[in-house]
Amino acid sequence: RKPKKFCDWYRVVIQEAFSVVFIPVTSEAIEDTSTTVAYKISYLDKPDDYQENQHNLVLEVRPGLGVKQEHWLTSLLWTTIQKWLKDEIIGSASSLRLVDLEKYCSEYERLKNKYAGDLVANWSETSDPEKSVHEDIGIAAYLSCLWGEQKVSFVDLGCGNGLLVFLLNSEGHKGRGLDLRRRKIWSTFPEDIQACLLEQAIVPSLDTSFPGVQWILGNHSDELTPW
């Protein structure tokens, strides 16, 4: 979205069992057959100097890496990875256990191949289409595995761009999405989907209900502060 500030930059990624190599590909690199490896991240299985409570992650920064990229790699990416390694899973229950992982991956791939290309190409919002589209496809794939062959009715409170409503209705479910503000992308959906996306406020009270709805979804429920 800011081509003057962020130019196109491609990388060849070589993934092995316990390491990943990132090779920058630019016009200069293509002409130069002696392109050097920019950086490599490896996980070692108890190296010689292994100490308890240390993470066996190794970063190799080689010639060819720019000053800004090296700063980003060592000061931002590296510290973030180290933090991730220290994180612990809290709680004994996980929603991922409710669905079969292999079936989820298969369903995600099916939905991605069916919808992602057109959605990304015709994206009219200011948000990143790659993130938004694939994130909602992941949610739709999860719900599809959870519901199985059953076709359900639902309401998505705070539906935002309405993408989840579009995906689920396109797969045979019946639902509508409610949001305080209409999005531009709503008008790009088929008319039957547009009719399911309603611009209205949600007033929480003891009388608030959604008759005939089997599932209440909150794709952006973190924004529903009154609830």
C-alpha positions as CSV (number, residue, x, y, z in Angstrom):
1,R,0.0,0.0,0.0
2,K,3.1,2.3,0.3
3,P,5.3,1.3,-2.7
4,K,7.5,4.4,-2.3
5,K,8.4,3.4,1.2
6,F,8.3,-0.4,1.0
7,C,9.5,-1.7,-2.4
8,D,8.9,-5.3,-3.5
9,W,11.4,-7.7,-1.8
10,Y,11.4,-11.4,-2.4
11,R,13.1,-14.2,-0.6
12,V,13.9,-17.8,-1.3
13,V,13.2,-19.9,1.8
14,I,14.9,-23.2,2.3
15,Q,13.4,-25.2,5.1
16,E,15.2,-28.2,6.6
17,A,14.4,-30.4,9.6
18,F,15.6,-27.9,12.2
19,S,16.7,-24.8,10.3
20,V,15.4,-22.2,7.9
21,V,17.6,-20.2,5.4
22,F,16.4,-16.9,3.9
23,I,18.0,-15.8,0.6
24,P,17.2,-12.4,-0.7
25,V,16.3,-12.1,-4.3
26,T,16.6,-8.7,-6.0
27,S,17.5,-7.6,-9.5
28,E,21.2,-7.4,-8.4
29,A,21.1,-10.8,-6.8
30,I,19.6,-12.4,-10.0
31,E,22.5,-11.0,-12.1
32,D,25.1,-12.1,-9.5
33,T,25.3,-15.8,-9.3
34,S,27.4,-15.7,-6.1
35,T,24.5,-14.5,-4.0
36,T,25.2,-14.9,-0.3
37,V,22.8,-16.3,2.3
38,A,21.4,-13.4,4.2
39,Y,20.5,-15.2,7.4
40,K,19.8,-18.6,8.9
41,I,17.9,-19.6,12.0
42,S,18.6,-23.1,13.4
43,Y,17.4,-25.1,16.3
44,L,20.2,-27.3,17.9
45,D,19.5,-30.4,19.9
46,K,21.6,-29.8,23.1
47,P,24.8,-28.3,21.8
48,D,28.2,-28.7,23.6
49,D,27.7,-25.6,25.7
50,Y,24.1,-26.4,26.5
51,Q,22.8,-25.0,29.8
52,E,19.5,-25.7,31.5
53,N,16.7,-23.2,30.8
54,Q,18.4,-22.0,27.7
55,H,16.8,-22.2,24.3
56,N,19.0,-23.9,21.7
57,L,18.3,-21.4,18.9
58,V,21.1,-20.1,16.7
59,L,21.0,-17.1,14.4
60,E,23.6,-16.7,11.7
61,V,23.8,-13.3,10.0
62,R,26.1,-13.4,7.0
63,P,27.4,-10.7,4.6
64,G,24.8,-9.2,2.3
65,L,22.4,-8.1,4.9
66,G,21.6,-4.4,5.0
67,V,22.0,-2.3,8.1
68,K,18.3,-1.7,8.6
69,Q,17.5,-5.4,7.9
70,E,20.2,-6.5,10.4
71,H,18.8,-4.2,13.0
72,W,15.3,-5.6,12.5
73,L,16.6,-9.1,12.5
74,T,18.7,-8.9,15.7
75,S,16.7,-6.4,17.7
76,L,13.1,-7.2,16.8
77,L,12.7,-10.6,15.2
78,W,15.3,-12.4,17.4
79,T,14.0,-11.0,20.6
80,T,10.4,-11.9,19.6
81,I,11.3,-15.5,18.8
82,Q,13.1,-15.8,22.2
83,K,10.0,-14.5,23.9
84,W,7.8,-17.0,22.1
85,L,10.1,-19.9,23.2
86,K,9.6,-18.8,26.8
87,D,5.8,-18.6,26.6
88,E,3.9,-21.4,28.3
89,I,0.5,-22.8,27.4
90,I,-1.9,-21.8,30.2
91,G,-4.9,-24.0,30.9
92,S,-5.7,-27.6,30.3
93,A,-8.4,-27.3,27.7
94,S,-7.9,-26.1,24.1
95,S,-10.5,-25.4,21.5
96,L,-8.3,-27.0,18.9
97,R,-8.9,-30.4,20.6
98,L,-12.6,-30.1,19.5
99,V,-11.7,-30.8,15.9
100,D,-9.4,-33.2,14.1
101,L,-6.2,-31.3,13.0
102,E,-5.8,-33.2,9.8
103,K,-9.4,-32.5,8.8
104,Y,-9.1,-28.9,9.7
105,C,-6.0,-28.5,7.5
106,S,-7.8,-30.2,4.7
107,E,-10.9,-28.0,5.1
108,Y,-8.8,-24.9,5.3
109,E,-7.0,-25.8,2.1
110,R,-10.3,-26.4,0.3
111,L,-11.8,-23.1,1.4
112,K,-8.6,-21.2,0.6
113,N,-8.5,-22.6,-2.9
114,K,-12.1,-21.9,-3.4
115,Y,-12.4,-18.3,-2.1
116,A,-9.0,-16.7,-1.3
117,G,-7.9,-15.7,-4.8
118,D,-11.0,-13.7,-5.8
119,L,-11.4,-12.1,-2.3
120,V,-7.8,-10.9,-2.2
121,A,-7.9,-9.6,-5.8
122,N,-11.1,-7.6,-5.2
123,W,-10.4,-6.4,-1.7
124,S,-11.8,-2.9,-1.1
125,E,-10.9,-2.3,2.5
126,T,-7.8,-0.5,3.9
127,S,-6.8,-3.6,6.0
128,D,-4.3,-6.1,4.7
129,P,-6.3,-8.6,2.5
130,E,-3.8,-11.5,3.0
131,K,-4.3,-11.3,6.7
132,S,-8.0,-10.6,6.8
133,V,-9.0,-13.2,4.1
134,H,-6.9,-16.1,5.4
135,E,-7.8,-15.4,9.0
136,D,-11.5,-15.6,8.4
137,I,-11.0,-18.6,6.1
138,G,-9.3,-20.3,9.1
139,I,-12.3,-19.5,11.4
140,A,-14.7,-20.7,8.7
141,A,-12.7,-23.9,8.3
142,Y,-12.8,-24.5,12.1
143,L,-16.5,-24.0,12.4
144,S,-17.1,-26.2,9.3
145,C,-15.2,-29.0,11.1
146,L,-17.0,-28.4,14.3
147,W,-20.5,-28.5,12.7
148,G,-19.7,-31.4,10.4
149,E,-22.5,-32.2,7.9
150,Q,-25.0,-30.2,9.8
151,K,-26.2,-26.8,8.4
152,V,-26.7,-24.4,11.2
153,S,-28.2,-20.9,11.7
154,F,-26.0,-18.2,13.2
155,V,-25.6,-14.5,13.9
156,D,-22.2,-12.8,13.9
157,L,-22.2,-9.9,16.4
158,G,-19.8,-7.2,15.3
159,C,-19.2,-8.8,11.9
160,G,-16.9,-6.1,10.6
161,N,-16.1,-6.7,6.9
162,G,-18.7,-9.5,6.8
163,L,-16.3,-12.0,5.3
164,L,-17.1,-14.7,7.8
165,V,-20.8,-14.3,7.1
166,F,-20.1,-14.5,3.3
167,L,-18.0,-17.7,3.7
168,L,-20.5,-19.5,6.0
169,N,-23.5,-18.6,3.9
170,S,-21.7,-19.6,0.7
171,E,-21.1,-23.0,2.3
172,G,-24.8,-23.6,2.9
173,H,-25.3,-22.2,6.4
174,K,-27.9,-19.6,7.2
175,G,-26.8,-16.5,9.1
176,R,-26.6,-12.8,9.3
177,G,-24.0,-10.3,10.5
178,L,-24.6,-7.1,12.6
179,D,-22.3,-4.2,12.8
180,L,-22.5,-0.6,13.9
181,R,-20.9,0.6,10.6
182,R,-21.4,-0.6,7.1
183,R,-18.2,-1.6,5.2
184,K,-17.4,-0.8,1.6
185,I,-16.7,-4.5,0.9
186,W,-20.3,-5.4,1.7
187,S,-21.4,-4.1,-1.7
188,T,-19.0,-6.5,-3.5
189,F,-20.8,-9.6,-2.1
190,P,-23.7,-11.2,-4.0
191,E,-27.1,-9.6,-3.3
192,D,-28.3,-12.5,-1.1
193,I,-25.2,-12.0,1.1
194,Q,-25.7,-8.3,1.3
195,A,-29.2,-8.8,2.6
196,C,-27.7,-10.8,5.5
197,L,-25.4,-7.9,6.6
198,L,-27.2,-5.3,8.7
199,E,-25.9,-2.0,9.9
200,Q,-27.3,-1.6,13.4
201,A,-26.4,-1.3,17.0
202,I,-26.5,-4.1,19.5
203,V,-28.1,-3.1,22.8
204,P,-27.2,-5.5,25.6
205,S,-30.0,-6.2,28.0
206,L,-31.9,-9.1,29.6
207,D,-34.4,-8.8,26.7
208,T,-31.7,-9.1,24.0
209,S,-32.2,-12.4,22.1
210,F,-31.9,-13.9,18.7
211,P,-34.8,-16.3,18.2
212,G,-34.3,-19.2,15.9
213,V,-30.5,-18.8,16.0
214,Q,-28.4,-21.9,16.9
215,W,-25.0,-20.2,17.2
216,I,-24.0,-16.7,18.3
217,L,-20.6,-15.8,16.9
218,G,-18.3,-13.0,17.9
219,N,-15.7,-12.6,15.2
220,H,-14.7,-9.3,16.6
221,S,-16.3,-9.6,20.0
222,D,-13.3,-7.9,21.7
223,E,-14.7,-4.7,20.3
224,L,-18.2,-5.2,21.9
225,T,-17.1,-3.5,25.1
226,P,-20.7,-3.1,26.5
227,W,-21.0,-6.9,26.7
